[in-house]
Amino acid sequence: MHLINFKELTAQDLNALVDLAVETKHNPKKFLKTLEGKSAALVFQKTSTRTRVSFEVAMTQLGGHALYIDWKSTNFTLADISDETQSLSRHVDCIMARLLYNGDLQKMAAASRVPIINGCDEKYHPSQALADLITIKEKRGKLAGAKLVYIGVHNNVTNSLIEAAVKTGIKLTTVTPIFNEAAHDEELFLEAKKTSHWKATLDTKKALEDADFVYTDTWIDMEFFTDPKFETEKEKRIKLMMPYQINSELLGGNSAYIMHDMPIHRGYEISVEAINSPKSVIYQQAENRLYAAKAIYLKLMAQV
């Protein structure tokens, strides 16, 4: 079994994964040696802080070993992805890959003899969404019926939140004036629209009514934020998106918890006051990436 997105998981599977993650957080000693003697390859084509640290530390705390692999320093840059994956998968028990393109991740999954975990691509970010679900459950007590509002650019995280909402009963509203075309997944949208768990609007005020959580993300993908070639698009996005910045004026007294998957571009998608607000759970989200990683490893490698 691979974890490329949540499509292959039932609602029961995903809820159980959240519960498993919470259990690893509150009862870490129970899992100390669960993956003893196991190894995971962590393949990174994109920069990372939370994904690398969470999956590396998670493997260590579960008794196994994690091997960091920088894509640029390997023969993945020279050879066929399928060939390299077949070889790599004969040495390790799991591969977590953070890649630019979902198509390449699919090639790895087709070639691998061991589970492949999506550590983020342009379409999905399941480990982040799992950490988000953990955070929502911790703050609210249950997932079903929680009102989550995502305000920002529609991207890979948005897709994974839609998948998560449909399977857990969260009421998700997205306010996304800009759509990253690379994240387009018509199948996902069609299935989600058949349910009552996702709706899209540009009416921020209405969306925020009775919201339990408000969530934002960077307006510009991390690999483009400092790229001079993207400067014109960056300026265009900032001009369009500034009215959607998460700040006290936008929230208008709403008491929703404030979420952001990080990295944060302070003063752009979110104000400093919102980051430091007593209602901010941003760093709790970041911490929960560790327990999300543990749950994923346990699900795929130990069948817990």
LOPAFI-626572 format. One line per field, with one value per residue (C-alpha): residue number from 1; residue in three letters; chain; z, x, y. Coordinates in steps of 0.02 Angstrom, whole numbers, plus 50000, padded with zeros to 5 digits. Each point is the difference from the previous one (the first is absolute). Layout:
// LOPAFI-626572
torba c(NUM_...)
miba c(ALA_...)
lumvo c(A_...)
pz c(Z_...)
px c(X_...)
py c(Y_...)
// end
This chain:
// LOPAFI-626572
torba c(1_2_3_4_5_6_7_8_9_10_11_12_13_14_15_16_17_18_19_20_21_22_23_24_25_26_27_28_29_30_31_32_33_34_35_36_37_38_39_40_41_42_43_44_45_46_47_48_49_50_51_52_53_54_55_56_57_58_59_60_61_62_63_64_65_66_67_68_69_70_71_72_73_74_75_76_77_78_79_80_81_82_83_84_85_86_87_88_89_90_91_92_93_94_95_96_97_98_99_100_101_102_103_104_105_106_107_108_109_110_111_112_113_114_115_116_117_118_119_120_121_122_123_124_125_126_127_128_129_130_131_132_133_134_135_136_137_138_139_140_141_142_143_144_145_146_147_148_149_150_151_152_153_154_155_156_157_158_159_160_161_162_163_164_165_166_167_168_169_170_171_172_173_174_175_176_177_178_179_180_181_182_183_184_185_186_187_188_189_190_191_192_193_194_195_196_197_198_199_200_201_202_203_204_205_206_207_208_209_210_211_212_213_214_215_216_217_218_219_220_221_222_223_224_225_226_227_228_229_230_231_232_233_234_235_236_237_238_239_240_241_242_243_244_245_246_247_248_249_250_251_252_253_254_255_256_257_258_259_260_261_262_263_264_265_266_267_268_269_270_271_272_273_274_275_276_277_278_279_280_281_282_283_284_285_286_287_288_289_290_291_292_293_294_295_296_297_298_299_300_301_302_303_304)
miba c(MET_HIS_LEU_ILE_ASN_PHE_LYS_GLU_LEU_THR_ALA_GLN_ASP_LEU_ASN_ALA_LEU_VAL_ASP_LEU_ALA_VAL_GLU_THR_LYS_HIS_ASN_PRO_LYS_LYS_PHE_LEU_LYS_THR_LEU_GLU_GLY_LYS_SER_ALA_ALA_LEU_VAL_PHE_GLN_LYS_THR_SER_THR_ARG_THR_ARG_VAL_SER_PHE_GLU_VAL_ALA_MET_THR_GLN_LEU_GLY_GLY_HIS_ALA_LEU_TYR_ILE_ASP_TRP_LYS_SER_THR_ASN_PHE_THR_LEU_ALA_ASP_ILE_SER_ASP_GLU_THR_GLN_SER_LEU_SER_ARG_HIS_VAL_ASP_CYS_ILE_MET_ALA_ARG_LEU_LEU_TYR_ASN_GLY_ASP_LEU_GLN_LYS_MET_ALA_ALA_ALA_SER_ARG_VAL_PRO_ILE_ILE_ASN_GLY_CYS_ASP_GLU_LYS_TYR_HIS_PRO_SER_GLN_ALA_LEU_ALA_ASP_LEU_ILE_THR_ILE_LYS_GLU_LYS_ARG_GLY_LYS_LEU_ALA_GLY_ALA_LYS_LEU_VAL_TYR_ILE_GLY_VAL_HIS_ASN_ASN_VAL_THR_ASN_SER_LEU_ILE_GLU_ALA_ALA_VAL_LYS_THR_GLY_ILE_LYS_LEU_THR_THR_VAL_THR_PRO_ILE_PHE_ASN_GLU_ALA_ALA_HIS_ASP_GLU_GLU_LEU_PHE_LEU_GLU_ALA_LYS_LYS_THR_SER_HIS_TRP_LYS_ALA_THR_LEU_ASP_THR_LYS_LYS_ALA_LEU_GLU_ASP_ALA_ASP_PHE_VAL_TYR_THR_ASP_THR_TRP_ILE_ASP_MET_GLU_PHE_PHE_THR_ASP_PRO_LYS_PHE_GLU_THR_GLU_LYS_GLU_LYS_ARG_ILE_LYS_LEU_MET_MET_PRO_TYR_GLN_ILE_ASN_SER_GLU_LEU_LEU_GLY_GLY_ASN_SER_ALA_TYR_ILE_MET_HIS_ASP_MET_PRO_ILE_HIS_ARG_GLY_TYR_GLU_ILE_SER_VAL_GLU_ALA_ILE_ASN_SER_PRO_LYS_SER_VAL_ILE_TYR_GLN_GLN_ALA_GLU_ASN_ARG_LEU_TYR_ALA_ALA_LYS_ALA_ILE_TYR_LEU_LYS_LEU_MET_ALA_GLN_VAL)
lumvo c(A_A_A_A_A_A_A_A_A_A_A_A_A_A_A_A_A_A_A_A_A_A_A_A_A_A_A_A_A_A_A_A_A_A_A_A_A_A_A_A_A_A_A_A_A_A_A_A_A_A_A_A_A_A_A_A_A_A_A_A_A_A_A_A_A_A_A_A_A_A_A_A_A_A_A_A_A_A_A_A_A_A_A_A_A_A_A_A_A_A_A_A_A_A_A_A_A_A_A_A_A_A_A_A_A_A_A_A_A_A_A_A_A_A_A_A_A_A_A_A_A_A_A_A_A_A_A_A_A_A_A_A_A_A_A_A_A_A_A_A_A_A_A_A_A_A_A_A_A_A_A_A_A_A_A_A_A_A_A_A_A_A_A_A_A_A_A_A_A_A_A_A_A_A_A_A_A_A_A_A_A_A_A_A_A_A_A_A_A_A_A_A_A_A_A_A_A_A_A_A_A_A_A_A_A_A_A_A_A_A_A_A_A_A_A_A_A_A_A_A_A_A_A_A_A_A_A_A_A_A_A_A_A_A_A_A_A_A_A_A_A_A_A_A_A_A_A_A_A_A_A_A_A_A_A_A_A_A_A_A_A_A_A_A_A_A_A_A_A_A_A_A_A_A_A_A_A_A_A_A_A_A_A_A_A_A_A_A_A_A_A_A_A_A_A_A_A_A_A_A_A_A_A_A)
pz c(50000_49957_50065_49849_50055_50099_49854_50047_50182_50061_50122_50135_49948_50008_50167_50069_49936_50095_50158_49979_49983_50159_50090_49947_50072_50169_50018_49912_50102_49928_49827_50042_49916_49876_49848_50073_49860_49867_49886_49905_49855_50001_49823_49981_49835_50088_50151_50167_50185_50080_49881_50017_50188_50037_49894_50058_50185_49988_49931_50137_50138_49930_50011_49816_49891_49875_49857_49926_49812_49905_49824_49924_50070_49934_49834_50002_49903_49867_49985_49980_50157_49991_49992_50146_50103_49968_50061_50152_50054_50015_50137_50109_50073_49950_49890_50041_49849_49992_49814_49880_49896_50046_49837_50058_50167_49909_49903_50165_50072_49847_50009_50188_50097_50162_50053_49925_50104_49918_50096_49890_49814_49896_50022_50178_50173_50100_50148_50028_49990_50125_50122_49971_50043_50159_50050_49964_50101_50146_50007_49963_50064_49837_49814_49935_49990_50027_49894_49912_49886_49885_49932_49872_49838_49951_50004_50050_50183_49950_49903_50149_50115_49882_50000_50189_50024_49890_50095_50177_49993_50020_49923_49890_49912_49883_49953_49860_49878_49918_49942_49973_49839_50045_50143_49889_50037_49914_50072_50177_49970_49920_50143_50133_49920_50020_50188_50119_50073_49879_49927_49916_50011_49988_50138_50143_50126_49970_49998_50171_50084_50143_49939_50123_49906_49870_49898_49879_49902_49899_49846_49906_50001_50100_49849_49912_50143_49974_49815_49895_49854_50105_50059_49884_50049_50183_49993_49910_50131_50146_49929_49973_50163_50130_50036_50050_50125_50166_50124_50134_49875_49888_50148_50068_50177_49945_50132_49881_50027_49877_49896_49878_49935_49989_49940_50039_49900_50137_49944_49843_50022_50188_50118_50146_50122_49932_50013_50182_50043_50148_49872_49891_49993_49864_50101_50069_49819_49967_50151_49943_49839_50107_50057_49826_49936_50136_49960_49814_50031_50119_49879_49850_50080_50156_49951_50168)
px c(50000_50059_49944_49997_49839_49846_49905_50039_49951_49823_49924_50029_50183_50034_49914_50097_50162_49961_49964_50162_50098_49921_50044_50183_50001_49929_50075_50170_50078_49877_50077_50184_50059_49859_50111_50162_50114_49901_50068_49914_50075_49951_50019_49995_49987_49927_50060_49928_50002_49848_49985_50183_50009_49833_50031_50180_49963_49843_50100_50130_49869_49916_50164_50048_50124_49968_50117_49993_50027_50024_49932_50135_50141_49934_49978_49816_50060_50080_49902_49823_49896_49928_50172_50067_49844_50007_50179_49968_49848_50107_50103_49867_49830_49914_50030_49937_50019_49977_49995_49952_49883_49865_50033_50176_49932_49878_50147_50089_49845_49981_50182_50025_49999_49966_49872_50019_49947_49961_50099_49924_49980_49908_49831_49995_50076_49921_50120_49962_49813_50015_50089_49860_49868_50094_50002_49816_49953_50109_49920_49820_49989_49932_50018_49823_49909_50152_49989_50165_50030_50150_50046_50139_50061_49927_50148_50055_49957_49825_49975_50052_49886_49855_50037_50014_49837_49900_50061_49988_49842_50086_49905_50131_49977_50137_50028_50128_50009_50151_50011_50167_49966_50131_49886_49849_49916_49832_49961_50025_49890_49859_49995_50009_49859_49887_50011_49951_50175_50081_49944_50094_49963_50086_49890_50124_49882_49866_50127_50066_49830_50008_50168_50093_50165_50072_50147_50120_50155_50134_49937_50158_50077_50160_50110_49940_49993_50177_50014_50029_49911_49841_50009_49863_49881_50046_49955_49837_49951_50042_49894_49852_50015_50036_49814_49998_50142_49959_49997_49888_49905_49958_49952_49889_49992_49978_50070_50057_50165_50132_50095_50146_50101_50164_50119_49923_50029_49965_49904_49938_49869_49992_50038_50121_49858_49904_50153_50023_49815_49943_49888_50148_50034_50132_50144_49890_49964_50187_50031_49863_50095_50106_49851_49927_50163_49999_49822_50039_50154_49904_49854_50110_50143_49930_49816_49951)
py c(50000_50175_50170_50116_50086_49948_49925_49820_50025_49975_50123_49871_49981_50187_50023_49852_50078_50160_49902_49902_50161_50069_49838_50013_50176_49953_49826_50007_49860_49875_50020_50019_49840_49971_50030_49934_49941_50094_50136_50140_50098_50183_50068_50189_50091_50153_50099_49951_50033_49917_49852_49952_50023_49915_49845_49982_50022_49893_49854_50017_50008_49844_49905_50006_50093_50141_50039_50176_50002_50163_49972_50112_49894_49834_49912_50045_50153_49891_49839_49937_50030_49824_49920_50100_49966_49813_50000_50111_49900_49842_50083_50082_49962_50162_50152_50174_50114_50188_50038_50138_49894_49876_49909_49957_49942_49886_49925_49966_49918_49888_49944_49984_49837_50096_50132_50174_50150_50166_50131_50137_50027_50129_49912_49932_50016_49859_50001_50185_49972_49858_50117_50125_49869_49956_50184_50025_49846_50056_50172_49949_49822_49930_50026_49976_50165_50110_50159_50032_50149_50001_50173_50018_49923_49833_49881_49825_50028_50057_49838_49893_50100_49969_49813_50002_50097_49883_49847_50068_50105_50168_50147_50083_50167_50060_50181_49992_50147_49919_49820_49913_49906_49870_49947_49968_49833_49988_49829_50066_50152_49901_49875_50136_50099_49849_50022_50140_50013_50123_50163_50143_50186_50169_50074_49999_50077_49869_49859_50050_50000_49874_49933_49890_50011_50117_49937_50083_49956_50089_50091_49952_49827_49994_49962_50158_50126_50066_49955_50158_49916_49993_50181_50066_49860_50026_50185_49959_49873_50112_50141_49884_49904_50136_50024_49816_50012_49916_50144_50073_50107_49852_49891_50138_49933_49820_49883_49863_49912_50060_49872_50008_49852_50099_50065_50169_50158_50126_50152_49916_49862_50030_50144_49989_50032_49851_49887_50050_49999_49893_49913_49951_49812_50016_49929_49862_49953_49996_49889_49882_49966_49882_49897_50000_49927_49868_49948_49986_49893_49887_49982_49956_49905_49918_49986_50075)
// end
